[in-house]
Amino acid sequence: MDTQATITSKTGVQKIGRTVSAELPKVKDPSINVRDRLNDVLLSEKHNLVSYQIAINEIINDDLRNLLINNRNRLQGLHTGVFNELFNLGEYQADVATTPQIADTFDVFSGYITQLPYKQ
């Protein structure tokens, strides 16, 4: 995934991402296309990752826990690959944050550290 690639929207907003690929249909119709398939796989993998994590947290046997951790890690890799493919096809884009926006967000979340139950 090339996070340095940027495009400018019709309204002039800078975005991280690529223009929508010609492989993706311009008009949404009832047929199932590559975008639909990849988004369906991505959603399924998200649900599977959550299920794996719950099982890992609650399992008693260490050998089985390690097996689930390995499976979850492989699934995470597949999930990342599908997301990257969608990003490269131009399906996902994100606004480019300005330095003040980053600083503001950092300040907000830095304040949450005091709410954690352990010391940093």
C-alpha atoms as an extended CHARMM CRD file, in Angstrom:
* protein
*
       120  EXT
         1         1  MET       CA              0.0000000000        0.0000000000        0.0000000000  PROA      1               0.0000000000
         2         2  ASP       CA              1.4440000000        3.3220000000       -1.0410000000  PROA      2               0.0000000000
         3         3  THR       CA              0.2960000000        5.7600000000        1.6600000000  PROA      3               0.0000000000
         4         4  GLN       CA              2.2780000000        8.5220000000       -0.0390000000  PROA      4               0.0000000000
         5         5  ALA       CA             -0.0380000000        8.4830000000       -3.0620000000  PROA      5               0.0000000000
         6         6  THR       CA             -2.4550000000       11.3930000000       -2.9520000000  PROA      6               0.0000000000
         7         7  ILE       CA             -5.3190000000       12.6080000000       -5.0710000000  PROA      7               0.0000000000
         8         8  THR       CA             -7.4210000000       15.7480000000       -5.0180000000  PROA      8               0.0000000000
         9         9  SER       CA            -11.1990000000       15.3820000000       -4.8430000000  PROA      9               0.0000000000
        10        10  LYS       CA            -13.6080000000       17.3790000000       -6.9950000000  PROA      10              0.0000000000
        11        11  THR       CA            -13.9950000000       19.8370000000       -4.1050000000  PROA      11              0.0000000000
        12        12  GLY       CA            -10.2230000000       20.2860000000       -3.7110000000  PROA      12              0.0000000000
        13        13  VAL       CA             -9.6790000000       18.0960000000       -0.6510000000  PROA      13              0.0000000000
        14        14  GLN       CA             -6.3150000000       16.2900000000       -0.5490000000  PROA      14              0.0000000000
        15        15  LYS       CA             -6.7420000000       12.5680000000        0.0930000000  PROA      15              0.0000000000
        16        16  ILE       CA             -4.3970000000        9.6830000000        0.7030000000  PROA      16              0.0000000000
        17        17  GLY       CA             -5.2220000000        7.0520000000       -1.8800000000  PROA      17              0.0000000000
        18        18  ARG       CA             -5.6040000000        6.4410000000       -5.5650000000  PROA      18              0.0000000000
        19        19  THR       CA             -8.2080000000        7.2280000000       -8.1510000000  PROA      19              0.0000000000
        20        20  VAL       CA            -10.8210000000        4.5390000000       -8.5570000000  PROA      20              0.0000000000
        21        21  SER       CA             -9.4930000000        1.8070000000      -10.8400000000  PROA      21              0.0000000000
        22        22  ALA       CA            -11.0990000000        1.0780000000      -14.1790000000  PROA      22              0.0000000000
        23        23  GLU       CA            -11.4820000000       -2.5050000000      -12.8730000000  PROA      23              0.0000000000
        24        24  LEU       CA            -14.2200000000       -1.2570000000      -10.5530000000  PROA      24              0.0000000000
        25        25  PRO       CA            -17.5920000000       -0.3910000000      -12.0610000000  PROA      25              0.0000000000
        26        26  LYS       CA            -18.4640000000        3.3060000000      -12.2150000000  PROA      26              0.0000000000
        27        27  VAL       CA            -22.1640000000        2.6920000000      -11.6470000000  PROA      27              0.0000000000
        28        28  LYS       CA            -23.4940000000        0.3880000000       -8.9360000000  PROA      28              0.0000000000
        29        29  ASP       CA            -25.8550000000       -2.2160000000      -10.3390000000  PROA      29              0.0000000000
        30        30  PRO       CA            -27.3960000000       -5.4400000000       -8.9860000000  PROA      30              0.0000000000
        31        31  SER       CA            -24.5890000000       -7.6630000000      -10.2850000000  PROA      31              0.0000000000
        32        32  ILE       CA            -21.7920000000       -8.8120000000       -7.9710000000  PROA      32              0.0000000000
        33        33  ASN       CA            -18.4490000000       -7.3460000000       -9.0040000000  PROA      33              0.0000000000
        34        34  VAL       CA            -14.8620000000       -7.4450000000       -7.7240000000  PROA      34              0.0000000000
        35        35  ARG       CA            -15.5420000000       -4.5900000000       -5.2790000000  PROA      35              0.0000000000
        36        36  ASP       CA            -18.5040000000       -6.4680000000       -3.7790000000  PROA      36              0.0000000000
        37        37  ARG       CA            -16.5370000000       -9.6950000000       -3.4760000000  PROA      37              0.0000000000
        38        38  LEU       CA            -13.5170000000       -8.0610000000       -1.8350000000  PROA      38              0.0000000000
        39        39  ASN       CA            -15.6920000000       -6.0600000000        0.5730000000  PROA      39              0.0000000000
        40        40  ASP       CA            -17.5820000000       -9.2230000000        1.4900000000  PROA      40              0.0000000000
        41        41  VAL       CA            -14.3180000000      -11.0750000000        2.1720000000  PROA      41              0.0000000000
        42        42  LEU       CA            -13.0520000000       -8.1190000000        4.2170000000  PROA      42              0.0000000000
        43        43  LEU       CA            -16.2050000000       -8.0370000000        6.3450000000  PROA      43              0.0000000000
        44        44  SER       CA            -16.0860000000      -11.8000000000        6.9240000000  PROA      44              0.0000000000
        45        45  GLU       CA            -12.4460000000      -11.5970000000        7.9740000000  PROA      45              0.0000000000
        46        46  LYS       CA            -13.2370000000       -8.7740000000       10.4140000000  PROA      46              0.0000000000
        47        47  HSD       CA            -15.8690000000      -10.9360000000       12.0930000000  PROA      47              0.0000000000
        48        48  ASN       CA            -13.5230000000      -13.9350000000       12.1650000000  PROA      48              0.0000000000
        49        49  LEU       CA            -10.7310000000      -11.8620000000       13.7190000000  PROA      49              0.0000000000
        50        50  VAL       CA            -13.0370000000      -10.6970000000       16.5070000000  PROA      50              0.0000000000
        51        51  SER       CA            -14.1580000000      -14.2840000000       17.1440000000  PROA      51              0.0000000000
        52        52  TYR       CA            -10.5750000000      -15.5230000000       17.2370000000  PROA      52              0.0000000000
        53        53  GLN       CA             -9.6170000000      -12.8090000000       19.7180000000  PROA      53              0.0000000000
        54        54  ILE       CA            -12.4960000000      -13.6630000000       22.0490000000  PROA      54              0.0000000000
        55        55  ALA       CA            -11.5510000000      -17.3500000000       21.9130000000  PROA      55              0.0000000000
        56        56  ILE       CA             -7.8780000000      -16.5640000000       22.5740000000  PROA      56              0.0000000000
        57        57  ASN       CA             -8.8290000000      -14.4630000000       25.5920000000  PROA      57              0.0000000000
        58        58  GLU       CA            -11.0090000000      -17.1650000000       27.0920000000  PROA      58              0.0000000000
        59        59  ILE       CA             -9.2770000000      -20.4500000000       26.2170000000  PROA      59              0.0000000000
        60        60  ILE       CA             -7.7150000000      -22.5390000000       28.9690000000  PROA      60              0.0000000000
        61        61  ASN       CA             -5.3020000000      -24.8250000000       27.0830000000  PROA      61              0.0000000000
        62        62  ASP       CA             -2.0010000000      -23.1510000000       26.1590000000  PROA      62              0.0000000000
        63        63  ASP       CA             -1.3620000000      -25.3500000000       23.1070000000  PROA      63              0.0000000000
        64        64  LEU       CA             -4.7960000000      -24.5940000000       21.6960000000  PROA      64              0.0000000000
        65        65  ARG       CA             -4.3440000000      -20.8890000000       22.5000000000  PROA      65              0.0000000000
        66        66  ASN       CA             -1.0520000000      -20.8560000000       20.5570000000  PROA      66              0.0000000000
        67        67  LEU       CA             -2.7200000000      -22.5900000000       17.6050000000  PROA      67              0.0000000000
        68        68  LEU       CA             -5.4900000000      -19.9880000000       17.6050000000  PROA      68              0.0000000000
        69        69  ILE       CA             -2.9510000000      -17.1620000000       17.8580000000  PROA      69              0.0000000000
        70        70  ASN       CA             -1.1110000000      -18.5370000000       14.8100000000  PROA      70              0.0000000000
        71        71  ASN       CA             -4.3750000000      -18.8830000000       12.8810000000  PROA      71              0.0000000000
        72        72  ARG       CA             -5.4570000000      -15.3770000000       13.9030000000  PROA      72              0.0000000000
        73        73  ASN       CA             -2.0990000000      -13.9490000000       12.7690000000  PROA      73              0.0000000000
        74        74  ARG       CA             -2.4200000000      -15.6410000000        9.3720000000  PROA      74              0.0000000000
        75        75  LEU       CA             -5.9730000000      -14.3740000000        9.0420000000  PROA      75              0.0000000000
        76        76  GLN       CA             -4.7810000000      -10.8680000000        9.9640000000  PROA      76              0.0000000000
        77        77  GLY       CA             -2.2640000000      -11.0750000000        7.1210000000  PROA      77              0.0000000000
        78        78  LEU       CA             -4.9960000000      -12.0810000000        4.6830000000  PROA      78              0.0000000000
        79        79  HSD       CA             -7.2150000000       -9.2680000000        5.9530000000  PROA      79              0.0000000000
        80        80  THR       CA             -4.4150000000       -6.7510000000        5.4180000000  PROA      80              0.0000000000
        81        81  GLY       CA             -3.8430000000       -8.0880000000        1.8990000000  PROA      81              0.0000000000
        82        82  VAL       CA             -7.5130000000       -7.6950000000        0.9540000000  PROA      82              0.0000000000
        83        83  PHE       CA             -7.6350000000       -4.1930000000        2.4520000000  PROA      83              0.0000000000
        84        84  ASN       CA             -4.4730000000       -3.2360000000        0.5470000000  PROA      84              0.0000000000
        85        85  GLU       CA             -5.9960000000       -4.5480000000       -2.6800000000  PROA      85              0.0000000000
        86        86  LEU       CA             -9.1080000000       -2.4440000000       -2.1570000000  PROA      86              0.0000000000
        87        87  PHE       CA             -6.9330000000        0.5750000000       -1.3310000000  PROA      87              0.0000000000
        88        88  ASN       CA             -4.8760000000        0.0360000000       -4.4830000000  PROA      88              0.0000000000
        89        89  LEU       CA             -8.0880000000       -0.1840000000       -6.5250000000  PROA      89              0.0000000000
        90        90  GLY       CA             -9.1000000000        3.2380000000       -5.1600000000  PROA      90              0.0000000000
        91        91  GLU       CA            -11.9440000000        1.9210000000       -3.0030000000  PROA      91              0.0000000000
        92        92  TYR       CA            -10.5650000000        3.4460000000        0.2150000000  PROA      92              0.0000000000
        93        93  GLN       CA             -9.2360000000        6.9500000000        0.6180000000  PROA      93              0.0000000000
        94        94  ALA       CA             -8.5570000000        9.1630000000        3.6270000000  PROA      94              0.0000000000
        95        95  ASP       CA             -8.2980000000       12.9110000000        4.0210000000  PROA      95              0.0000000000
        96        96  VAL       CA             -4.7540000000       14.1820000000        4.4710000000  PROA      96              0.0000000000
        97        97  ALA       CA             -4.5050000000       15.5500000000        8.0040000000  PROA      97              0.0000000000
        98        98  THR       CA             -2.8360000000       18.8880000000        8.5720000000  PROA      98              0.0000000000
        99        99  THR       CA             -0.1590000000       19.3290000000       11.2360000000  PROA      99              0.0000000000
       100       100  PRO       CA             -2.5700000000       21.1970000000       13.5660000000  PROA      100             0.0000000000
       101       101  GLN       CA             -5.1800000000       18.4110000000       13.1790000000  PROA      101             0.0000000000
       102       102  ILE       CA             -2.5830000000       15.8020000000       14.1150000000  PROA      102             0.0000000000
       103       103  ALA       CA             -1.4390000000       17.8690000000       17.1030000000  PROA      103             0.0000000000
       104       104  ASP       CA             -5.0470000000       18.3370000000       18.3070000000  PROA      104             0.0000000000
       105       105  THR       CA             -5.7910000000       14.6250000000       18.0350000000  PROA      105             0.0000000000
       106       106  PHE       CA             -2.5440000000       13.7580000000       19.8080000000  PROA      106             0.0000000000
       107       107  ASP       CA             -3.4580000000       16.1230000000       22.6610000000  PROA      107             0.0000000000
       108       108  VAL       CA             -6.9190000000       14.5730000000       23.0370000000  PROA      108             0.0000000000
       109       109  PHE       CA             -5.7030000000       10.9820000000       23.1280000000  PROA      109             0.0000000000
       110       110  SER       CA             -2.6600000000       11.7840000000       25.2730000000  PROA      110             0.0000000000
       111       111  GLY       CA             -5.0890000000       12.9830000000       27.9330000000  PROA      111             0.0000000000
       112       112  TYR       CA             -6.7260000000        9.5620000000       28.0040000000  PROA      112             0.0000000000
       113       113  ILE       CA             -3.5490000000        8.0000000000       29.4130000000  PROA      113             0.0000000000
       114       114  THR       CA             -4.6100000000        9.1240000000       32.8930000000  PROA      114             0.0000000000
       115       115  GLN       CA             -7.7110000000        6.9380000000       32.5750000000  PROA      115             0.0000000000
       116       116  LEU       CA             -5.7100000000        3.7320000000       32.0930000000  PROA      116             0.0000000000
       117       117  PRO       CA             -5.5120000000        1.3920000000       35.0840000000  PROA      117             0.0000000000
       118       118  TYR       CA             -1.7070000000        1.1210000000       34.9650000000  PROA      118             0.0000000000
       119       119  LYS       CA              1.1820000000        3.5600000000       34.9340000000  PROA      119             0.0000000000
       120       120  GLN       CA              3.1010000000        4.2770000000       31.7340000000  PROA      120             0.0000000000
